[in-house]
Amino acid sequence: MHPVLIPGLLVLGAFTGFCAGLLGVGGGMLMVPFLTLLFTGMQFPDAAIVHMAIATSMATILFTSLSSVRAHHKRGAVRWPIVLALAPGILLGGLIGGGKIFSVLKTGWLSLMFAGFVGFSALQMLRSRRPPASRQLPGPAGMVGAGSVIGMVSSLVGAGGGFISVPFMTWCNVPIHNAVATSAALGFPIALASVVGYVWGGWNETGLPPGSLGFVYLPALAVIAIASVLTAPLGARAAHSMDMGVLRRVFAALLLCLATYMLWKAWQTF
């Protein structure tokens, strides 16, 4: 990797790390387009560029999630019983999605469907419609099922799962601050399972550039991870100082950006 690219990757890592702490998202939707452009300029194999951008983006969440969740945990905001209930399904879904499905699946229809889901969730947040007070998180089987969906979809689009898990938890009457903090904690099992799948799925791929571990490009991962680990606690601190209404609107705005990106991705595929 050319040294001139390092400052840009440091800025990208710093920004996505701050977003991870602030909103409980891994920053994958921000990193994937940038890394796709970067890998295209570096003349990586055309068939592997998007796969490597998604895999490298997800691998950075292994680091940002740990830094972010440490800051949230100090403030007592992480709902660890929710993490434990969702984690088994997340690991299963991440392994399935990040493995062979990821290497062969065209995600046009998936991107279109979840653009609709994310956009709907954003509009609901902007309208500040509160769910019925009686609505609670589902039982053990429902949590495993929800975790499987979160893990699989996250591994296929290279995101930390916050764009699904935060709306899911707030829909079940989990306060937004707790939902963001808990989503940050969920980022690690999502990333771990997905990265194992990416390495497995890309292990026998030919023509990948030096420095690749499966579909993960290690030089870019190292630079982004260094910056993001430093800024994630700053984002977590900002999240706890913000009014809940403001935080909800910021998250809704991000969801609309993600929905737009996924529509664009689906359009490219079709």
VMD Tcl script that draws the C-alpha trace (Angstrom):
set ca {
  {0.00 0.00 0.00}
  {1.38 3.38 -1.00}
  {2.30 5.64 2.00}
  {0.35 8.56 0.51}
  {-2.89 6.67 1.24}
  {-2.20 6.39 4.98}
  {-3.41 9.91 6.01}
  {-6.74 9.38 4.25}
  {-7.22 6.03 5.95}
  {-6.38 7.58 9.34}
  {-9.07 10.25 8.82}
  {-11.57 7.59 7.74}
  {-10.75 5.48 10.79}
  {-11.07 8.44 13.15}
  {-14.47 9.43 11.77}
  {-15.92 5.92 11.74}
  {-14.58 5.25 15.24}
  {-16.37 8.36 16.53}
  {-19.60 7.21 14.82}
  {-19.22 3.77 16.39}
  {-19.11 5.27 19.86}
  {-21.81 7.86 19.21}
  {-24.41 5.71 17.45}
  {-23.44 2.09 18.09}
  {-22.71 1.42 14.41}
  {-19.50 0.02 12.99}
  {-19.10 2.52 10.20}
  {-19.15 -0.12 7.48}
  {-21.55 1.84 5.30}
  {-19.11 4.74 5.40}
  {-15.99 2.66 4.80}
  {-17.20 0.33 2.05}
  {-17.58 2.99 -0.70}
  {-14.23 4.58 0.22}
  {-12.40 1.24 0.29}
  {-14.04 0.20 -2.97}
  {-12.65 3.35 -4.60}
  {-9.25 2.77 -2.98}
  {-8.99 -0.86 -4.06}
  {-10.10 0.04 -7.58}
  {-7.29 2.60 -7.79}
  {-4.84 -0.03 -6.51}
  {-5.98 -2.28 -9.37}
  {-7.18 -5.16 -7.23}
  {-9.00 -7.92 -9.17}
  {-12.40 -6.57 -10.26}
  {-14.26 -9.64 -9.03}
  {-12.82 -9.25 -5.51}
  {-12.89 -5.47 -4.94}
  {-16.30 -5.16 -3.27}
  {-15.83 -8.38 -1.32}
  {-12.51 -7.12 0.04}
  {-13.96 -3.69 0.87}
  {-16.80 -5.26 2.86}
  {-14.53 -7.79 4.61}
  {-11.88 -5.21 5.55}
  {-14.56 -2.82 6.78}
  {-16.10 -5.48 8.99}
  {-12.71 -6.49 10.40}
  {-12.17 -2.95 11.75}
  {-15.29 -3.41 13.91}
  {-13.39 -5.99 15.97}
  {-11.37 -3.07 17.31}
  {-13.86 -0.19 17.36}
  {-16.50 -2.23 19.17}
  {-14.14 -3.12 22.03}
  {-13.05 0.50 22.46}
  {-16.60 1.81 22.22}
  {-18.23 -0.72 24.52}
  {-15.60 -0.13 27.21}
  {-16.62 3.53 27.34}
  {-20.35 2.71 27.36}
  {-19.90 0.02 30.03}
  {-18.23 2.49 32.38}
  {-21.47 4.46 32.29}
  {-23.59 1.36 32.96}
  {-25.46 1.70 29.67}
  {-24.85 -1.75 28.14}
  {-27.71 -4.24 28.63}
  {-25.57 -7.36 28.91}
  {-28.54 -9.79 29.20}
  {-29.66 -8.58 25.75}
  {-26.12 -9.10 24.39}
  {-26.02 -12.65 25.77}
  {-29.48 -13.44 24.38}
  {-28.70 -12.18 20.86}
  {-25.06 -13.37 20.60}
  {-25.71 -17.08 19.76}
  {-27.93 -16.16 16.81}
  {-25.52 -13.43 15.71}
  {-22.60 -15.87 15.65}
  {-24.62 -18.39 13.64}
  {-25.95 -15.81 11.18}
  {-22.55 -14.15 10.78}
  {-20.80 -17.44 10.03}
  {-23.42 -18.46 7.49}
  {-23.59 -15.06 5.81}
  {-19.86 -14.36 5.88}
  {-18.89 -17.79 4.59}
  {-19.85 -19.31 1.28}
  {-23.03 -17.21 0.86}
  {-20.96 -14.03 0.88}
  {-18.59 -15.28 -1.81}
  {-21.34 -16.19 -4.30}
  {-24.40 -14.06 -3.48}
  {-25.45 -11.01 -5.45}
  {-27.02 -8.68 -2.93}
  {-29.21 -6.51 -5.17}
  {-32.58 -7.70 -3.87}
  {-31.23 -7.92 -0.32}
  {-29.98 -4.33 -0.51}
  {-33.33 -3.17 -1.88}
  {-35.34 -4.93 0.82}
  {-33.23 -3.58 3.67}
  {-33.13 -0.10 2.19}
  {-36.89 -0.16 2.65}
  {-36.57 -1.51 6.18}
  {-33.93 1.01 7.21}
  {-35.80 3.90 5.61}
  {-39.02 2.90 7.37}
  {-37.18 2.67 10.70}
  {-35.70 6.14 10.18}
  {-39.08 7.69 9.42}
  {-40.57 6.06 12.52}
  {-37.77 7.53 14.64}
  {-38.23 10.99 13.13}
  {-41.94 10.82 13.88}
  {-41.06 9.89 17.48}
  {-43.86 7.35 17.58}
  {-43.54 5.41 20.78}
  {-44.24 1.68 20.73}
  {-46.97 0.36 23.04}
  {-45.71 0.20 26.61}
  {-46.60 -3.50 26.73}
  {-44.21 -4.41 23.90}
  {-41.11 -6.16 25.23}
  {-38.18 -8.10 23.82}
  {-39.13 -11.60 22.60}
  {-38.32 -14.82 24.43}
  {-35.14 -16.91 24.00}
  {-36.15 -18.44 20.65}
  {-37.19 -15.06 19.27}
  {-33.91 -13.47 20.39}
  {-31.89 -16.20 18.68}
  {-33.94 -15.67 15.52}
  {-33.48 -11.90 15.67}
  {-29.77 -12.34 16.30}
  {-29.45 -14.66 13.28}
  {-31.05 -12.06 11.00}
  {-28.85 -9.27 12.41}
  {-25.69 -11.36 12.04}
  {-26.40 -12.65 8.54}
  {-27.48 -9.33 7.03}
  {-24.61 -7.48 8.69}
  {-22.08 -9.93 7.27}
  {-23.52 -9.58 3.77}
  {-23.40 -5.77 3.67}
  {-20.31 -5.21 5.84}
  {-22.02 -3.34 8.68}
  {-21.82 -3.68 12.43}
  {-25.52 -4.40 12.83}
  {-26.50 -1.16 14.55}
  {-28.75 -0.17 11.66}
  {-30.90 -3.20 12.52}
  {-30.29 -3.82 16.22}
  {-30.90 -0.25 17.45}
  {-34.32 0.10 15.73}
  {-35.18 -3.45 16.90}
  {-34.39 -2.65 20.52}
  {-36.11 0.75 20.53}
  {-39.15 -0.91 18.92}
  {-39.14 -3.20 21.98}
  {-39.02 -0.21 24.38}
  {-35.30 -0.28 25.14}
  {-34.23 3.37 25.72}
  {-32.16 4.82 22.86}
  {-29.02 5.34 25.00}
  {-29.11 1.71 26.14}
  {-29.88 0.50 22.61}
  {-26.85 2.36 21.19}
  {-24.55 1.07 23.95}
  {-25.82 -2.51 23.61}
  {-25.47 -2.35 19.83}
  {-21.81 -1.38 20.30}
  {-21.32 -4.53 22.38}
  {-23.02 -6.64 19.71}
  {-20.54 -5.37 17.12}
  {-17.79 -7.70 18.33}
  {-19.59 -11.06 17.89}
  {-20.99 -9.82 14.55}
  {-17.51 -8.90 13.33}
  {-15.84 -12.01 14.74}
  {-18.22 -14.46 13.08}
  {-18.25 -12.52 9.81}
  {-14.46 -12.18 9.58}
  {-14.00 -15.90 10.19}
  {-16.43 -16.44 7.33}
  {-14.62 -13.95 5.06}
  {-11.28 -15.63 5.67}
  {-12.81 -19.04 5.08}
  {-14.71 -17.98 1.97}
  {-11.70 -16.26 0.40}
  {-9.00 -18.68 1.48}
  {-8.74 -20.45 -1.89}
  {-9.40 -17.37 -4.05}
  {-6.65 -16.80 -6.60}
  {-5.18 -13.45 -7.61}
  {-5.76 -11.63 -4.31}
  {-3.09 -8.99 -3.55}
  {-0.22 -9.50 -1.09}
  {-1.28 -8.70 2.47}
  {-4.67 -10.39 2.10}
  {-6.02 -12.87 4.61}
  {-8.93 -14.36 2.71}
  {-10.92 -11.31 1.63}
  {-9.48 -9.10 4.42}
  {-6.77 -6.63 3.33}
  {-4.54 -6.37 6.40}
  {-2.57 -3.14 5.66}
  {-5.73 -1.03 5.35}
  {-7.21 -2.77 8.40}
  {-4.21 -1.88 10.55}
  {-4.25 1.83 9.69}
  {-8.02 2.26 10.12}
  {-8.07 0.29 13.38}
  {-5.38 2.46 15.01}
  {-7.35 5.67 14.43}
  {-10.81 4.27 15.20}
  {-9.81 2.82 18.57}
  {-8.68 6.27 19.70}
  {-11.88 8.12 18.70}
  {-14.57 5.57 19.65}
  {-14.52 6.56 23.36}
  {-14.97 10.21 22.36}
  {-18.13 9.27 20.45}
  {-19.45 7.28 23.41}
  {-18.86 10.26 25.70}
  {-20.74 12.53 23.29}
  {-23.67 10.09 23.11}
  {-24.24 10.25 26.87}
  {-24.14 14.03 26.92}
  {-26.77 14.40 24.18}
  {-30.50 14.80 24.67}
  {-32.41 11.61 23.78}
  {-34.47 13.44 21.16}
  {-31.36 14.81 19.48}
  {-29.67 11.41 19.53}
  {-32.76 9.82 18.02}
  {-32.82 12.38 15.18}
  {-29.09 11.97 14.51}
  {-29.53 8.21 14.31}
  {-32.55 8.58 12.03}
  {-30.54 10.85 9.70}
  {-27.80 8.24 9.53}
  {-30.37 5.54 8.76}
  {-31.69 7.60 5.85}
  {-28.13 7.91 4.51}
  {-27.69 4.15 4.83}
  {-30.99 3.52 3.04}
  {-29.89 5.79 0.21}
  {-26.57 3.98 -0.05}
  {-28.25 0.58 -0.15}
  {-30.65 1.76 -2.87}
  {-27.65 2.93 -4.88}
  {-25.94 -0.43 -4.32}
  {-29.07 -2.26 -5.49}
  {-29.31 0.00 -8.56}
  {-25.70 -0.85 -9.47}
  {-26.42 -4.54 -9.16}
  {-29.52 -4.44 -11.32}
}
mol new
graphics top color blue
foreach p $ca { graphics top sphere $p radius 0.5 }
foreach p [lrange $ca 0 end-1] q [lrange $ca 1 end] { graphics top cylinder $p $q radius 0.2 }
display resetview
